[in-house]
Structure formats: C-alpha cells, structure tokens
Amino acid sequence: MLKRVFVAPDPGRARLRFAVRAVLGITAAVVVCGAAGLPLAAAVTGGLAALLALFTVTDATVRGQALTSALLPCVGLPVLAAAAELHDQPVARDLTFLAVIGAGVYARRWGPRGHSLGVFAFMTFFVAQFLHATTDQLPELYAAVLLSLLTAATVRFGLWCYERRLPPALVPAPPADTGLARVTTRQAIQATAGAGFALVVGQLLSGQRWYWAVGATWWIFVNTTSRGETLVRGFRRVLGTVIGIGLGLLLAVPLDGAALPTAALLAVCVFGIFYTAAVSYTWMMLCVTLLAELLYGLLGVLDPALLALRFAETGVGALGAVLAVLFVLPITTHTVTDAWIQRALRCVHACTAEAAARLAGDAHADPAPRVAELEHLLGRVRLSVAPLVHPLNPMLRRKRRARRVLALLDDCAREIRGLAAVAADPAASHDTRLTTACRRVETAVEALTGGSGHGRRDDRVPPTVRDATGLAARTPAAPRPAAPVHPQGPGPAHPHGPASAHPHGPAPAQPQAPTVAYPHGPALAHLHGLEHALAELASPLRAPSGSPLVGA
C-alpha cells in the first residue's frame, strides 16, 4: 500500500496540488466560520461542506465545476432542514434518509454533476446525524455551509485554479440503456436495499451511531459499478477502518481534543484523503477514519469503546453492501468489463481511422483526442478488472487471462500513441500500404467485437464480446520476415519510430511482433504491432471453453 501511494506516478503533480489546495480551502473555511462567531458544531459542518465541494465536484470544465459548486446549497440546505426537522421522528427520518440515498445514486445517470449533488445531499443528511442537529441550530448551520462553500470556491476558482491551464477532462458518455438495464437505476435500488439493512442492524448495535453503518454502505457504492468492484471496495474500506482505528488509539485518544495538535493532525488527514484517493481506497479510508476520531475528540466524546463501535458499524455497512450487490439486481463483473473493453477497442478503431485519414491528407482528421479518450477508457478497464487481478482472488486462470488482456490493451495504446505521433508529422506522406494495414486493424477490431464498420467517429458499444477465435483466418496476413523484430526506437531509417511517444525511455518489447522494412516504416510498424496485439487478444478474451473473461 505504501508503494501504491508514494511511488504512483503523479503527472504534473496533479494529486499534490489537489491535496494542498484542499488543505488551504478547508482551513480557510473553518477560519472564516470561527471569525464569524459560529460555534464548533457549525464550524465542523462548514469544514465538511468545503471538503465535499473540493473533493466531489469533478466536471470536465472549470465553468461546469463552478456551476456545480453553486448548485450544492440548492440540494444541501433543504436536506439539512429535513434532517433537523425529523430528528425526533425516527421512522420518518429513516425513510427520508433512504429516499435521499436512492435519489443520490440514481442522480449519477446525469454524469459528474449528478454524482456531486447526490453525494452532497447524502453527506448533508449524514452530518446532521453526526451532530444530532435540531431545528434551532439551522440558522448557524446554514451560515456555516454558505460561508464555507463561498470560501472554498474562492480558493478553487480564484486563488488557485490550476485546471484553467489543463485540457478539459474526458468523461465518456454512459451507455444509453433504459429501465432496469441502466446501471444507475439498478445501483440506486441496490444502495437503498443495502442501506436499509445497515440502518436496521446498525440501530440494533447503537441507537446513536447507527448512521456509521449507512455511511459505510453508501461510500462502498461510490465509484463502483459491478459486484466485483463493490466487494473489493468493501474489503478495502474495512481494512482502512481497522488500520485507522489502530492509529486513533495511538494518536486521537491520547490527544483528547487538544486544540493545536488536533488541528495539525486534521490538516494531515485532509491532505491524505485528497492525495491518496486516486491510488488507494484503503489509505483514503484510513485518513477518513482518523479524521472522524479527531473530530469526536474535539467534540469531547471519543473513547476506545466508541472506536470499537465504529468498527462494528463499518462491518455491518460492508455486509449490507455485499448482500445488496449479490442478491438485488446483481450487475456482474463480466458485463461491466465486457462493455469497457469493447469501448476501448472501438476507440482503437477510431484512432486508427483518424490517423490513416490524416496521413492520407485530411487536414481535419486528428487522432489526438481519440488517443486521450483511449487512455481514459483503459483506466476504466483497469478499474473494472481490478477484482479479478486482486491478490486474494482464488481464480488463478482467470487472473492470468485478465492480466494478459490488460497487457495487450496497453500494447495497443502504445502503438496508437506512436501512430498518432507519426500522423502529426507534417512530413508524413500517404502510402497505399497504410490504408491496407488500417483496414486489417479495423477488421481485427470488428472480429473481436462482433460488429461491423461504423465510420471513424463511431464509438458505440455492442452488447457482448463475440467469439473471435477465427480472427487469424479473417485477417489478411501481413508479410513476415525470416527473423521478425519489432522496432523499439527511432533509427536512421525511422526518424519517427515508436520511442517518439515515450519520452521516458523505449517501450518494452512485444513478443513475436513481426514487421518488415516498409518505405513508410514507422507508421506501418505501429499498425502492424497494433494488428498483432489485437490478434493476440482473441485468445484471452474468449477461453478455449468459451467462458467469458471474468465469468458470470
């Protein structure tokens, strides 16, 4: 886990800037609340509101992020009022909480904005339970939320908006399913059912801290789609909570709410949440758990028995999530992985067609956006396959197949990057063999996805990965030299070879990737390497027995 966090690449120090800005924004929000004379409970509410505004708002553009940030009070304040009004009506409060959970998950169908507003609505209700908020506290809680959101927005969009210098983030559109075929609809039902279980069992454990179980169920469903992803995330949440409780016993309990050291540790926890979120959910949960313990210390209610109760409630919440994904409209890992792999392959098809058109003289064709989209899609593939390659997964054969698929898709991405670099060279000229090679790549993609050509800007996802074992027979054979060697870098005859896309060193060799010395060598070498990787994908995507990659 240490290696994942501290050795993981951080291009442009994006994670570091993200974390440092969060510490500054949340600290400023709490200071503003204190300067306004608001009590501790209101300052805690304001700090959590600022944390959510800086953490969950992930729209593709800065303008979209600003609009989403402005909409947060529109959902947060009414939910806060409902939670406070129903404080002494347990049945109505619980039913309202479940409704907020279902609506919050269902809102993900509208993309990052729906996701952000859904999370903020849930956490506003959660914080009201955390602080046992009542209606007489609403004015100060409203003031804290509004002041903190304004302060966080000032830091994010005024003082340090580094996103303005970055290209817009890529957010692939979700599949256009309807009804129960829509993933967000099924997840909304699952999350509500799992939270209902956690709520009932959590209240049997504690009539005051039951919301921890519901919170555990909710956050396990965030950023997951299939039951495999949810199970792995549940395991990591419990593991992070256990480690966080251990640190709480060593740090938070002895501090007993001492102001200065607690404030310093809170800043460290905030930094850790933002810095580790992208690479390790376990570490993020460790920081979240320690942050909650420090807040309880400030409120004067922290003791070892409370930490034991938190562990039990977290276990109940994880169990609720597991039962929901296993028995309530389950979304199989295979279904999700299959769809993302197909989208990646369709993007390979589009990248190749764009590059070929550019090399043929079409000035409007540009493979660069497709290359960026492919990188994002491969990230989603890795996330969906993560349950299969997890160290605790006992299915060794499927684990090997999944790793092979990931390696070959990475090979495809490397060749596409090299091809795009060649196409961007103004000196690159048309070669009829480029068109032939591109057609072979398109044929290979169609054989893997069971589809047909749809034009170079199409990225539709077919319903299933069809049997591609006949790929070699359907794909025209390329010339092979007696001793095939795949070029690993530019040479005298290849001024724009594969290494041009790899500023940190040459790309690793692909086994048995044949090529020949074509006149337009670099582009053809990339296309032939791409064709070879696609041919190799036919075997792991469909096992000899016909079973899918990750099973039902």
Beta strands, then each sheet from edge to edge (+ up, - down):
end
